[in-house]
Amino acid sequence: MNPAAAELFSPNRAAIVLVCNGPGELTTWVRPLAQRLHRELPLRPVQIDAAMGLQLVLVPCPNATGIEHQVAERMALFEQIIPARRFWPLLLRPKRYGVWPKHGVVVFLGGDQFWTVLLSARLGYRHITYAEWVARWPRWNDRIAAMGPAAADRLARRWQPRCQVVGDLMADLSEDARAQQPLPEGEWIALMPGSKRAKLQVGVPFLLEAADRLAALRPGCRFLLPVAPTTSVRELQAYSSAANPIAQFYGAGEVQLQTTAEGLSFSTPAGTTIRLVEEQPAHGVLSQCRLALTTVGANTAELGALGVPMIVLVPTQHLHVMQAWDGGIGILARLPILRWLLGAALTAWRMRHHGFLAWPNISAARQVVPERVGSITPEQIAAEAADWLAHPERLEGMRDDLRSLRGQPGAVAALAGMVRELLPAGPVDAA
């Protein structure tokens, strides 16, 4: 048994266990709910002598980076964090990770919903699923927190009483962003190359060249790059250098790290300055950007929740790297016949199935933000970005569309209320 874990739990306490898989969900779902629970309940580790603890269990997921537990540790919100590699040992021998209280609640916040079914059954805890689109195991859910009517309406009539529509957890991000310090004056553009190695290999050199070209077209542009919690400034710098074989296909060159009055920044050989944002989450600065150039993934949902106009980029010319991407893109990239036709295959698939890659478009079932898929170039993207910036009324229209999709704040509070309802009232008896 982990010696530290042995003292974490007492059998006369209750536990709240949040279950998650990847970095996007950690930032946009887990962190806000954990913070809310700490405000409403006396929980360890924030309140050392509290009767209840807040735990995080990470589950196996092919889209994870493998260092989510390190990201979660920096949040300082959890009494214990169990990495994904220990999920199966946890199911087999829970006592190896402490004497678990008799009562508790398991909350699904990302990954495969079946893992939380197994975990709640193994621990004997009650179970809540936050369902974006569908609750797959309603029979084994005590409560279902639906993002919207689409998820709620898919439930059979017999399970409807267990469901409550709480809204989009990301809708509260804009509320949190309001308290942030304003950026210096300028036309700020966010560069979001991704959080995983396979995306960063392509995204960093691609976006650096796009920034150089956009700066030449619109000299008033200023750039910022939020450093994802799963990477570092030094790693991002390395992706712009010869250490990254993809960098040779782009013209930005290796960036230099410098310290200014505003903090750390990159400087390209062409003289473009890119402010680095290491604070997590970066919602405050992102919400002030006129436009974002971003890869696909959870960041498109995050930007959409903040109401930030974006151009979503899927350059398909580096297939050997894209084989490591997540989702349908990675699957197509691994097909031996279709790999060399990936761009055409993606386009045909989208046209036939009306499929979208960015979360705002998926949610709206129509194109709200532009998606650029294929052998796109930084020159093309810079020209398109400049055109959007030259027509602020079009940008404002995109922003309004994103706001209309966001929904009303309050989902985090509603989900926290559901968790509280499932906790035992009064003192908890020993197991």
C-alpha positions as CSV (number, residue, x, y, z in Angstrom):
1,M,0.0,0.0,0.0
2,N,1.1,3.5,-0.7
3,P,2.2,4.7,2.8
4,A,0.8,8.2,2.2
5,A,-2.4,6.9,0.8
6,A,-3.0,4.8,3.9
7,E,-3.6,7.9,6.0
8,L,-5.8,9.7,3.5
9,F,-9.1,8.1,4.3
10,S,-11.0,7.3,7.4
11,P,-14.0,5.0,7.2
12,N,-16.2,7.5,9.0
13,R,-15.9,10.0,6.2
14,A,-17.5,10.4,2.8
15,A,-15.6,10.9,-0.5
16,I,-16.3,12.7,-3.7
17,V,-14.5,11.1,-6.7
18,L,-14.2,13.0,-10.0
19,V,-13.3,10.8,-13.0
20,C,-11.7,12.3,-16.1
21,N,-9.4,11.4,-19.0
22,G,-7.7,14.3,-20.8
23,P,-6.2,17.7,-20.4
24,G,-9.1,19.6,-22.0
25,E,-11.7,18.1,-19.6
26,L,-9.4,18.7,-16.6
27,T,-9.3,22.4,-17.4
28,T,-12.8,23.1,-18.5
29,W,-14.9,20.6,-16.5
30,V,-13.0,19.2,-13.5
31,R,-11.3,22.3,-12.3
32,P,-14.5,24.5,-12.2
33,L,-16.5,21.8,-10.4
34,A,-13.7,21.0,-7.9
35,Q,-13.4,24.7,-7.1
36,R,-17.2,25.0,-6.7
37,L,-17.4,22.0,-4.4
38,H,-14.6,23.4,-2.2
39,R,-16.6,26.7,-1.9
40,E,-19.7,24.9,-0.9
41,L,-18.4,22.0,1.2
42,P,-15.7,21.5,3.8
43,L,-13.4,19.2,1.8
44,R,-9.9,18.0,2.1
45,P,-7.2,18.9,1.1
46,V,-8.2,22.6,1.3
47,Q,-9.7,22.1,4.8
48,I,-7.4,19.6,6.5
49,D,-9.8,18.5,9.2
50,A,-12.8,18.2,7.0
51,A,-15.0,15.1,7.1
52,M,-15.0,14.6,3.3
53,G,-12.3,14.4,0.7
54,L,-12.2,15.3,-3.0
55,Q,-10.4,12.6,-5.1
56,L,-9.5,12.5,-8.8
57,V,-9.3,9.3,-10.7
58,L,-7.9,9.4,-14.3
59,V,-9.0,6.7,-16.6
60,P,-7.3,5.1,-19.6
61,C,-7.8,7.0,-22.8
62,P,-5.9,7.0,-26.2
63,N,-6.3,10.8,-26.4
64,A,-4.6,11.5,-23.1
65,T,-1.0,12.8,-22.8
66,G,0.1,10.6,-19.8
67,I,0.9,13.6,-17.6
68,E,-2.6,14.6,-16.6
69,H,-1.9,13.7,-13.0
70,Q,0.9,16.3,-13.0
71,V,-1.5,18.9,-14.3
72,A,-4.0,18.0,-11.6
73,E,-1.4,18.1,-8.9
74,R,-0.7,21.7,-9.7
75,M,-4.3,22.6,-9.1
76,A,-3.9,21.7,-5.4
77,L,-7.6,20.7,-5.2
78,F,-7.4,16.9,-4.7
79,E,-6.7,14.8,-1.6
80,Q,-5.5,12.0,-3.8
81,I,-4.9,11.7,-7.6
82,I,-4.8,8.3,-9.2
83,P,-3.1,8.3,-12.6
84,A,-4.6,6.4,-15.5
85,R,-1.9,3.7,-15.4
86,R,-3.2,2.7,-11.9
87,F,-6.9,2.6,-12.8
88,W,-7.0,-1.2,-13.2
89,P,-5.1,-1.8,-9.9
90,L,-7.5,0.5,-8.2
91,L,-10.5,-1.6,-9.4
92,L,-8.8,-4.8,-8.4
93,R,-7.5,-3.7,-5.0
94,P,-9.1,-0.3,-3.9
95,K,-7.6,-0.7,-0.3
96,R,-4.2,-0.4,-1.9
97,Y,-5.0,3.3,-2.3
98,G,-6.4,3.9,1.2
99,V,-9.3,2.8,3.4
100,W,-12.2,4.2,1.3
101,P,-15.2,5.6,3.2
102,K,-18.4,3.6,3.1
103,H,-20.3,6.4,1.4
104,G,-19.4,8.5,-1.6
105,V,-20.2,9.8,-5.0
106,V,-18.5,9.1,-8.3
107,V,-18.9,11.9,-11.0
108,F,-18.1,11.2,-14.6
109,L,-16.4,14.1,-16.3
110,G,-14.7,12.6,-19.3
111,G,-13.5,9.4,-20.9
112,D,-15.5,6.2,-21.3
113,Q,-18.6,6.3,-19.2
114,F,-18.3,2.6,-18.5
115,W,-15.2,3.2,-16.4
116,T,-17.2,5.2,-13.9
117,V,-19.9,2.4,-13.8
118,L,-17.2,0.0,-12.8
119,L,-15.6,2.3,-10.3
120,S,-18.8,3.3,-8.6
121,A,-19.9,-0.4,-8.4
122,R,-16.5,-1.4,-7.0
123,L,-16.5,1.3,-4.3
124,G,-20.2,1.0,-3.6
125,Y,-20.7,4.7,-4.2
126,R,-23.5,6.6,-5.9
127,H,-22.9,7.7,-9.5
128,I,-23.5,10.8,-11.6
129,T,-22.8,11.1,-15.3
130,Y,-22.4,14.5,-16.9
131,A,-23.7,13.7,-20.4
132,E,-22.8,16.0,-23.3
133,W,-24.6,14.1,-26.0
134,V,-25.8,10.8,-24.5
135,A,-25.9,8.9,-21.2
136,R,-24.8,5.4,-22.2
137,W,-25.5,3.5,-19.0
138,P,-28.6,5.1,-17.4
139,R,-29.6,1.9,-15.6
140,W,-26.4,2.3,-13.4
141,N,-26.6,6.0,-12.9
142,D,-28.2,7.4,-9.8
143,R,-28.4,10.8,-11.5
144,I,-27.7,12.1,-15.0
145,A,-26.7,15.7,-15.5
146,A,-27.4,16.5,-19.1
147,M,-25.7,19.3,-21.0
148,G,-28.9,20.1,-22.9
149,P,-32.2,18.7,-24.2
150,A,-30.4,16.7,-26.9
151,A,-28.9,14.4,-24.3
152,A,-32.0,14.3,-22.1
153,D,-34.4,13.5,-24.9
154,R,-32.3,10.4,-25.9
155,L,-33.1,8.8,-22.6
156,A,-35.9,6.2,-22.4
157,R,-39.0,7.4,-20.5
158,R,-38.2,5.1,-17.5
159,W,-34.9,6.9,-16.9
160,Q,-36.1,10.5,-17.4
161,P,-36.8,11.1,-13.6
162,R,-33.1,10.6,-13.0
163,C,-32.1,13.3,-15.4
164,Q,-31.7,17.0,-14.9
165,V,-30.6,19.4,-17.6
166,V,-27.8,21.5,-16.0
167,G,-26.4,23.2,-19.1
168,D,-22.9,23.5,-20.6
169,L,-20.2,23.4,-17.9
170,M,-18.1,25.6,-20.2
171,A,-20.7,28.4,-20.2
172,D,-19.3,29.5,-16.8
173,L,-15.8,30.1,-18.3
174,S,-16.8,33.6,-19.6
175,E,-17.9,34.5,-16.0
176,D,-14.5,33.6,-14.6
177,A,-12.7,35.5,-17.4
178,R,-14.2,38.8,-16.5
179,A,-11.9,39.2,-13.4
180,Q,-8.7,39.0,-15.4
181,Q,-6.4,42.0,-16.1
182,P,-6.9,43.7,-19.5
183,L,-4.3,43.1,-22.2
184,P,-2.3,46.0,-23.5
185,E,-3.8,47.9,-26.4
186,G,-3.6,46.1,-29.7
187,E,-5.3,43.7,-32.1
188,W,-4.5,40.5,-30.2
189,I,-4.5,37.1,-32.0
190,A,-4.3,33.9,-30.1
191,L,-2.1,31.0,-31.4
192,M,-3.2,27.6,-30.2
193,P,-1.1,24.8,-31.6
194,G,-2.5,22.1,-29.3
195,S,-1.3,20.3,-26.2
196,K,0.0,17.0,-27.5
197,R,3.3,16.2,-29.2
198,A,1.8,15.1,-32.5
199,K,-0.1,18.3,-32.9
200,L,2.6,20.6,-31.6
201,Q,5.1,19.2,-34.1
202,V,3.0,20.6,-36.9
203,G,1.1,23.4,-35.1
204,V,4.1,25.3,-33.7
205,P,6.1,25.9,-36.9
206,F,2.9,26.3,-38.9
207,L,1.5,29.0,-36.7
208,L,4.8,30.8,-36.2
209,E,5.1,31.3,-40.0
210,A,1.4,32.3,-40.1
211,A,2.1,34.9,-37.4
212,D,5.0,36.3,-39.4
213,R,2.9,36.6,-42.5
214,L,-0.1,38.1,-40.7
215,A,2.2,40.6,-39.0
216,A,3.4,41.7,-42.4
217,L,-0.2,42.1,-43.7
218,R,-1.4,43.9,-40.6
219,P,1.5,45.5,-38.7
220,G,-0.8,46.3,-35.7
221,C,-1.4,42.7,-34.8
222,R,-0.1,41.4,-31.5
223,F,0.2,37.7,-30.7
224,L,-0.1,35.5,-27.6
225,L,0.3,31.8,-27.2
226,P,-1.2,30.1,-24.1
227,V,1.2,27.4,-22.9
228,A,-0.8,24.3,-22.4
229,P,-0.4,22.6,-19.0
230,T,0.9,19.4,-20.7
231,T,3.9,21.2,-22.3
232,S,6.4,23.9,-21.4
233,V,8.0,27.0,-22.9
234,R,11.3,25.1,-23.6
235,E,9.4,22.3,-25.4
236,L,7.5,24.8,-27.5
237,Q,10.8,26.5,-28.4
238,A,12.3,23.1,-29.5
239,Y,9.4,22.5,-31.8
240,S,10.4,25.6,-33.8
241,S,14.0,24.3,-34.1
242,A,15.8,21.8,-36.2
243,A,15.1,19.2,-33.4
244,N,11.6,19.1,-35.0
245,P,11.9,17.6,-38.5
246,I,8.6,19.3,-39.5
247,A,10.0,22.7,-38.9
248,Q,12.1,22.6,-42.1
249,F,8.9,22.8,-44.1
250,Y,8.1,26.2,-42.7
251,G,9.8,29.5,-42.9
252,A,9.6,31.1,-39.4
253,G,12.9,29.6,-38.1
254,E,13.8,29.0,-34.5
255,V,12.3,31.4,-32.0
256,Q,14.4,33.1,-29.3
257,L,13.1,33.3,-25.7
258,Q,13.2,36.8,-24.2
259,T,11.9,38.5,-21.1
260,T,10.0,41.8,-21.5
261,A,8.0,44.0,-19.1
262,E,5.0,41.9,-20.0
263,G,6.7,38.6,-19.2
264,L,8.2,35.8,-21.3
265,S,7.8,36.0,-25.1
266,F,9.1,34.4,-28.3
267,S,10.8,36.4,-31.0
268,T,10.9,35.0,-34.5
269,P,13.9,35.7,-36.8
270,A,11.5,38.0,-38.8
271,G,11.0,40.1,-35.6
272,T,7.5,39.0,-34.6
273,T,6.9,38.9,-30.9
274,I,4.6,36.3,-29.4
275,R,3.6,36.8,-25.8
276,L,3.6,33.5,-23.8
277,V,0.8,33.0,-21.3
278,E,1.8,30.5,-18.6
279,E,-1.1,31.2,-16.2
280,Q,-3.7,28.4,-16.1
281,P,-6.4,28.7,-17.1
282,A,-5.8,31.5,-19.7
283,H,-9.4,32.4,-20.1
284,G,-9.0,36.0,-19.2
285,V,-6.5,36.8,-22.0
286,L,-8.1,34.5,-24.5
287,S,-11.5,36.3,-24.1
288,Q,-9.9,39.6,-25.1
289,C,-8.5,38.3,-28.4
290,R,-10.0,39.4,-31.7
291,L,-9.3,36.0,-33.3
292,A,-7.7,32.7,-32.6
293,L,-5.9,30.3,-35.0
294,T,-6.3,26.9,-33.5
295,T,-6.0,23.2,-34.1
296,V,-9.0,20.9,-33.5
297,G,-9.7,19.5,-30.0
298,A,-11.1,20.7,-26.7
299,N,-9.6,24.1,-27.3
300,T,-12.3,24.8,-29.9
301,A,-14.9,24.2,-27.2
302,E,-13.0,26.4,-24.8
303,L,-12.8,29.3,-27.3
304,G,-16.4,28.8,-28.2
305,A,-17.5,29.1,-24.6
306,L,-15.4,32.3,-24.3
307,G,-17.0,33.7,-27.5
308,V,-13.7,34.0,-29.3
309,P,-13.9,33.9,-33.1
310,M,-11.5,31.3,-34.6
311,I,-10.2,29.7,-37.7
312,V,-9.8,25.9,-37.1
313,L,-6.8,24.4,-38.9
314,V,-6.2,20.8,-39.9
315,P,-3.1,20.7,-42.2
316,T,-3.0,17.2,-43.7
317,Q,0.4,17.3,-45.4
318,H,2.3,15.6,-42.6
319,L,0.6,12.2,-42.5
320,H,3.3,10.3,-40.5
321,V,2.7,12.8,-37.7
322,M,-1.1,12.9,-38.0
323,Q,-1.2,9.1,-37.4
324,A,-0.8,10.0,-33.7
325,W,-3.7,12.4,-33.7
326,D,-6.9,11.5,-31.8
327,G,-10.3,10.9,-33.2
328,G,-11.4,10.3,-36.8
329,I,-8.4,12.2,-38.2
330,G,-5.9,9.8,-36.6
331,I,-7.9,6.8,-37.7
332,L,-8.0,8.0,-41.3
333,A,-4.3,8.8,-41.2
334,R,-3.5,5.2,-40.2
335,L,-5.4,3.6,-43.0
336,P,-2.9,2.2,-45.5
337,I,-4.9,3.0,-48.6
338,L,-6.4,6.4,-47.6
339,R,-3.3,7.9,-45.9
340,W,-2.1,9.7,-49.1
341,L,-5.6,10.9,-49.8
342,L,-6.3,12.1,-46.3
343,G,-7.3,15.6,-47.2
344,A,-9.7,14.4,-49.9
345,A,-11.1,11.7,-47.7
346,L,-11.8,14.1,-44.9
347,T,-13.5,16.6,-47.2
348,A,-15.6,13.8,-48.8
349,W,-16.6,12.5,-45.4
350,R,-17.6,15.9,-44.1
351,M,-19.7,16.6,-47.2
352,R,-21.5,13.2,-47.1
353,H,-22.1,13.1,-43.4
354,H,-22.3,16.8,-42.7
355,G,-19.6,16.1,-40.2
356,F,-17.6,18.9,-38.4
357,L,-14.4,18.9,-36.5
358,A,-14.7,22.0,-34.3
359,W,-17.0,21.7,-31.3
360,P,-19.0,24.9,-32.0
361,N,-19.9,23.5,-35.4
362,I,-20.7,20.0,-34.0
363,S,-22.9,21.6,-31.4
364,A,-24.8,23.8,-33.9
365,A,-24.8,21.2,-36.7
366,R,-23.8,23.9,-39.0
367,Q,-20.6,25.9,-39.8
368,V,-20.3,28.6,-37.2
369,V,-16.5,28.9,-37.4
370,P,-14.4,28.2,-40.5
371,E,-12.6,24.8,-40.7
372,R,-9.7,24.6,-43.0
373,V,-8.8,21.0,-43.8
374,G,-6.2,19.8,-46.4
375,S,-2.8,20.9,-47.6
376,I,-3.2,24.4,-46.3
377,T,-0.4,26.8,-46.0
378,P,0.5,29.5,-43.4
379,E,0.3,32.1,-46.3
380,Q,-3.3,31.1,-47.0
381,I,-4.3,31.2,-43.3
382,A,-2.6,34.6,-42.8
383,A,-4.5,36.0,-45.7
384,E,-7.8,34.7,-44.5
385,A,-7.1,35.9,-40.9
386,A,-6.3,39.4,-42.3
387,D,-9.5,39.4,-44.3
388,W,-11.5,38.6,-41.1
389,L,-9.7,41.3,-39.2
390,A,-10.4,43.8,-41.9
391,H,-14.1,43.2,-41.5
392,P,-14.9,43.5,-37.8
393,E,-18.6,43.2,-38.5
394,R,-18.1,39.7,-39.7
395,L,-16.0,38.8,-36.6
396,E,-18.7,40.3,-34.4
397,G,-21.3,38.1,-36.2
398,M,-19.2,35.0,-35.5
399,R,-18.8,36.1,-31.9
400,D,-22.6,36.5,-31.5
401,D,-23.1,33.0,-33.0
402,L,-20.7,31.6,-30.5
403,R,-22.4,33.4,-27.6
404,S,-25.8,32.1,-28.7
405,L,-24.5,28.5,-28.5
406,R,-22.9,29.0,-25.1
407,G,-26.0,29.0,-23.0
408,Q,-26.5,30.6,-19.6
409,P,-24.0,30.3,-16.8
410,G,-24.9,28.1,-13.8
411,A,-24.2,24.6,-15.0
412,V,-21.3,24.1,-12.5
413,A,-23.4,25.2,-9.6
414,A,-26.3,22.9,-10.7
415,L,-24.0,19.9,-11.0
416,A,-22.4,20.7,-7.6
417,G,-25.9,20.7,-6.2
418,M,-26.6,17.3,-7.6
419,V,-23.5,15.9,-6.0
420,R,-24.5,17.4,-2.7
421,E,-27.9,15.7,-3.0
422,L,-26.3,12.3,-3.2
423,L,-24.1,12.7,-0.2
424,P,-25.3,11.3,3.1
425,A,-26.9,13.8,5.4
426,G,-25.3,14.3,8.8
427,P,-22.5,12.3,10.3
428,V,-21.4,9.3,8.2
429,D,-21.4,5.9,10.0
430,A,-18.2,3.9,9.9
431,A,-18.0,1.1,7.4
